[in-house]
């Protein structure tokens, strides 16, 4: 094999001669495995995870007439739906090898966020026994942002799936 550049020949001999670089290539392969977590749908899913798992602890759902901030932890249904959404986002992030499974989990996550949003709307429209109007918090709108990022993630997953199918057709 003829080398065009001298530095390439040295690097080629260097990699072949020393077995330590085989271990380095194995480390590189492990880094490549981690790089698969950096696809755009993973970024979208991580943002959805932040909006469903971290920000509900920061932003209140509403403020009652006494001026107390009400967080999602006061209602078991809200806790379970936010927890389900968070869990589905995390599982979906780490199941990047199975795109169909990831797509289905994102759909279930969207359904749980729509149910959560419906409960918030129902709560804000049907204030039982409350004579004064309570102030709505930013926390009530977190499922909307989460749904948007889940839709974006599903579009990216669908795009990847179509790309893989088109490559399989060429074989």
Secondary structure, 3 states (H helix, E strand, C coil): CCCCCHHHHHHHHHHHHCCHHHHHHHHHHHHHHHHHHHCHHHHHHHHHHHHHHHHHHCCCCEECCCCCEECHHHCHHHHHHHHHHHHHHHHHHHCCCCHHHHHHHHHHHHHHHHHHHHHHHHHHHCCCCCCCCCEECHHHHHHHHHHHHHHHHHHHHHHHHHHHHHHHHHC
